[in-house]
């Protein structure tokens, strides 16, 4: 948790903004995340607002779309509103830390068992969404929130919000260039295989510390599947459900092929992610800070 900056809003609709969730690096997060609380102090929320420089109207459309979804593993949106000229959305608060923040807390890449569990959780979440015709279109390391209750994917629709189809998206605020599929960067419509490219980038970041590693940097047990996900040609990438199945085979450095994607038993995508002790401690510290945060006495609600 971090103190508010001088230009941060004190309110989002009826909710008091207490602090930033955590510092984020650079411009690779398409939203600002805050801890908010109801005026009576009874409920605490994760409040999100668009990053300055992004299109608030397009961001609001994606927030409203996320509110209508009930996909397990996606960060649920409870309410969407507008205060002043900027939209916001809320999620009931649980202690959460982004993947980049988790790497900082741990002091480096996550242990291999944690990356494997993260891979299964991400692949399973995306496979479920894709089976229902939903493309996340915003997956990146910063979009991955880790909690003791499991994975939560935020930043739904960030690629669609950044620019309409047909316009270049490379270099736009809020988009992580290392996680943006080439066809999406050039203006193509976000599709499930773009999510798979981002999945590869997230797993590369979790296992090496950056999203564009050399093949030799990747752990042998994940090298083949991460490399396949990061193929610049969408036709050469696996589907999310094939990634989950491949992980369940125990295949290691052998080249990824679709024939390895049909094991007798796939991994359980809902299994808990074994977070390192430093990450668990960071979550506990955040929770204690939020519980101790007091409502300011001098604020009056903003008019919507």
C-alpha positions in Angstrom: 0.0 0.0 0.0 1.3 3.5 -0.9 0.2 7.0 0.1 -1.9 8.9 -2.4 -0.1 11.3 -4.8 -1.1 14.9 -4.9 -3.1 14.5 -8.1 -4.9 11.3 -7.0 -8.7 11.6 -6.5 -10.0 11.7 -2.9 -13.3 10.1 -4.0 -14.7 7.6 -6.5 -18.5 8.1 -6.4 -19.5 7.5 -2.7 -16.2 5.7 -1.8 -13.3 7.4 0.0 -9.9 6.8 -1.6 -7.5 5.8 1.2 -4.3 4.9 -0.6 -2.8 3.4 -3.7 -2.7 -0.4 -3.8 1.0 -0.4 -4.5 3.5 1.4 -6.6 3.7 0.1 -10.2 6.6 0.6 -12.6 6.5 2.6 -15.8 3.4 2.8 -18.0 2.7 -0.9 -18.3 -0.5 -0.8 -16.3 -3.6 0.6 -18.0 -5.2 1.6 -14.8 -4.6 3.1 -11.4 -5.5 0.9 -8.4 -6.6 2.3 -5.1 -7.9 1.1 -1.7 -11.3 2.6 -1.1 -13.8 2.5 1.7 -17.5 3.3 2.1 -18.2 6.5 4.0 -19.6 4.5 6.9 -16.3 2.5 7.1 -18.1 -0.8 6.8 -16.8 -2.0 3.4 -13.4 -1.8 1.7 -12.9 -2.0 -2.0 -10.2 -2.2 -4.7 -11.0 0.9 -6.8 -9.7 1.2 -10.3 -9.5 4.2 -12.7 -8.0 4.6 -16.1 -4.4 5.6 -16.5 -4.0 9.3 -17.6 -3.5 9.4 -21.4 -5.9 6.5 -22.0 -9.4 6.9 -23.4 -11.8 6.9 -20.5 -14.8 6.1 -22.6 -13.3 3.0 -24.0 -12.0 2.0 -20.6 -15.5 2.4 -19.1 -17.0 0.1 -21.8 -14.5 -2.6 -20.9 -15.2 -2.1 -17.2 -18.9 -2.5 -17.8 -18.3 -5.6 -19.9 -16.2 -7.1 -17.0 -19.0 -6.3 -14.6 -21.3 -8.5 -16.7 -18.9 -11.5 -16.7 -18.7 -14.3 -14.1 -15.6 -16.0 -15.3 -13.7 -17.7 -12.5 -10.2 -16.3 -12.2 -11.1 -12.9 -13.6 -11.2 -10.0 -11.1 -14.9 -9.4 -10.5 -16.3 -6.0 -11.0 -19.1 -5.0 -8.6 -19.9 -1.5 -9.6 -19.0 1.0 -12.4 -19.5 4.7 -12.1 -18.1 8.1 -13.2 -16.9 10.9 -10.9 -16.0 14.1 -12.6 -14.7 13.1 -16.1 -13.2 9.8 -15.1 -14.9 6.4 -14.8 -14.1 4.0 -12.0 -15.0 0.5 -11.0 -14.9 -1.4 -7.7 -14.1 -4.9 -6.5 -14.6 -6.2 -2.9 -11.1 -6.0 -1.4 -8.9 -9.0 -0.6 -5.2 -8.6 -0.1 -3.6 -8.8 -3.5 -0.2 -8.3 -5.0 0.7 -7.9 -8.7 3.1 -10.3 -10.3 5.9 -7.7 -10.7 5.4 -6.6 -7.1 5.6 -10.3 -6.0 8.9 -10.6 -7.9 10.2 -7.6 -6.1 9.1 -8.9 -2.7 10.7 -12.3 -3.4 13.9 -10.7 -4.8 13.8 -12.4 -8.1 12.0 -15.0 -10.3 9.5 -17.2 -8.6 10.4 -20.8 -7.6 9.7 -23.3 -10.4 6.8 -25.0 -8.5 5.1 -21.7 -8.1 5.5 -20.9 -11.8 4.1 -24.3 -12.7 1.0 -23.6 -10.5 0.7 -20.1 -12.0 0.9 -21.5 -15.5 -1.9 -24.0 -14.8 -4.1 -21.4 -13.1 -3.6 -18.9 -16.0 -4.1 -21.5 -18.7 -7.2 -23.0 -17.0 -8.7 -19.5 -16.5 -8.1 -18.5 -20.2 -9.3 -21.9 -21.5 -12.6 -21.4 -19.6 -13.0 -17.9 -20.9 -12.2 -18.8 -24.5 -14.7 -21.7 -24.3 -17.4 -19.1 -23.6 -16.2 -16.8 -26.4 -14.5 -14.3 -24.2 -11.0 -12.9 -25.0 -9.3 -11.2 -22.0 -7.3 -8.9 -24.2 -5.3 -7.4 -21.3 -3.2 -10.1 -19.9 0.3 -8.9 -18.8 2.4 -9.4 -15.7 0.9 -6.3 -14.1 -2.6 -7.7 -14.8 -1.9 -10.8 -12.7 -3.0 -10.3 -9.1 -1.9 -13.0 -6.6 -3.9 -13.6 -3.5 -4.0 -16.3 -0.8 -7.4 -17.3 -2.4 -5.9 -17.8 -5.8 -5.3 -16.0 -9.1 -7.2 -12.9 -10.1 -6.8 -11.4 -13.6 -7.4 -7.6 -13.9 -7.1 -5.2 -16.8 -9.8 -6.9 -18.8 -10.0 -5.4 -22.3 -7.0 -3.2 -22.0 -5.9 -3.8 -25.6 -9.4 -3.0 -26.9 -9.6 0.1 -24.7 -6.2 1.3 -25.9 -7.2 1.8 -29.5 -9.9 0.5 -31.9 -9.1 -2.3 -34.3 -7.1 -1.1 -37.3 -5.0 1.4 -35.3 -1.5 0.7 -34.2 -1.3 -0.1 -30.5 2.5 -0.5 -30.0 3.9 2.1 -27.6 0.5 3.2 -26.3 0.2 4.1 -22.6 -0.8 1.2 -20.3 0.2 -1.6 -22.7 3.2 -3.8 -21.9 5.0 -4.2 -25.2 6.5 -7.5 -24.1 3.0 -9.0 -23.6 1.3 -7.5 -26.7 0.9 -10.1 -29.5 2.3 -8.8 -32.8 -1.0 -9.0 -34.5 -2.7 -6.9 -31.8 0.2 -4.3 -31.8 -0.4 -3.8 -35.5 -4.2 -3.2 -34.9 -5.6 -6.6 -35.3 -8.8 -7.6 -33.4 -7.9 -9.3 -30.0 -8.5 -13.0 -30.2 -7.8 -15.9 -27.9 -4.4 -16.7 -29.4 -3.4 -13.2 -28.5 -4.1 -14.1 -24.9 -1.9 -17.2 -25.3 1.0 -15.0 -26.4 0.5 -12.9 -23.3 0.4 -16.1 -21.2 3.8 -17.0 -22.5 5.1 -13.5 -21.7 3.7 -13.7 -18.1 5.3 -17.1 -17.5 8.6 -15.8 -18.9 8.5 -12.9 -16.5 7.6 -15.1 -13.6 10.4 -17.6 -14.3 13.2 -15.2 -15.5 12.3 -11.7 -14.3 11.5 -10.3 -17.8 9.1 -10.9 -20.6 11.5 -11.4 -23.6 14.1 -13.9 -22.3 16.6 -16.0 -24.3 15.4 -19.6 -24.6 18.2 -20.8 -22.5 17.1 -18.6 -19.6 13.7 -20.5 -19.3 13.4 -23.4 -17.0 13.7 -26.7 -18.9 10.3 -27.9 -17.8 8.6 -24.9 -19.2 10.9 -23.9 -22.1 8.9 -25.7 -24.9 5.5 -24.4 -24.0 6.5 -20.8 -23.2 8.4 -20.7 -26.5 5.4 -22.0 -28.4 3.1 -19.4 -26.7 5.5 -16.7 -27.8 5.5 -17.6 -31.4 5.0 -14.5 -33.6 2.7 -16.5 -35.9 -0.6 -17.1 -34.1 -1.2 -20.3 -36.1 1.9 -21.8 -34.4 0.7 -21.1 -30.9 -1.2 -23.7 -28.8 -4.7 -23.0 -27.5 -5.0 -22.3 -23.8 -6.6 -25.7 -23.1 -3.7 -27.4 -24.9 -1.2 -25.5 -22.7 -3.0 -26.8 -19.6 -3.0 -30.3 -21.0 0.7 -30.1 -22.0 1.7 -29.0 -18.5 0.0 -32.1 -17.2 2.2 -34.4 -19.3 5.3 -33.5 -17.4 7.0 -32.9 -20.7 10.2 -30.8 -20.4 12.6 -29.7 -23.0 11.1 -31.7 -25.9 9.7 -29.5 -28.7 6.1 -28.6 -28.1 3.7 -30.5 -30.4 -0.1 -30.9 -30.2 0.4 -34.6 -29.8 1.8 -33.9 -26.3 -1.4 -32.0 -25.4 -3.5 -35.0 -24.5 -2.4 -36.5 -21.2 -4.5 -38.9 -19.2 -4.8 -36.4 -16.4 -4.4 -32.6 -16.8 -3.3 -30.4 -14.0 -5.8 -28.9 -11.6 -6.1 -25.3 -12.7 -7.8 -24.4 -9.4 -5.0 -25.7 -7.2 -3.5 -23.1 -4.8 -0.3 -21.3 -6.0 2.5 -22.0 -3.5 3.6 -18.4 -2.9 7.1 -17.8 -1.5 7.2 -16.7 2.2 8.2 -13.1 1.3 5.1 -12.8 -0.9 2.8 -14.1 1.8 4.4 -11.7 4.2 3.8 -8.8 1.8 0.1 -9.8 1.5 -0.1 -9.9 5.3 1.6 -6.5 5.6 -0.8 -5.0 3.1 -3.8 -6.4 4.9 -2.6 -5.0 8.2 -2.1 -1.6 6.6 -5.6 -1.6 5.2 -7.2 -2.6 8.5 -5.3 0.2 10.3 -6.1 2.9 7.7 -8.4 5.5 9.1 -11.0 7.5 7.2 -10.1 11.2 6.7 -12.3 13.6 8.7 -12.2 16.5 6.3 -13.5 15.1 3.1 -17.0 15.6 1.6 -18.3 13.3 -1.1 -17.7 14.4 -4.7 -20.7 15.0 -6.9 -21.1 12.6 -9.8 
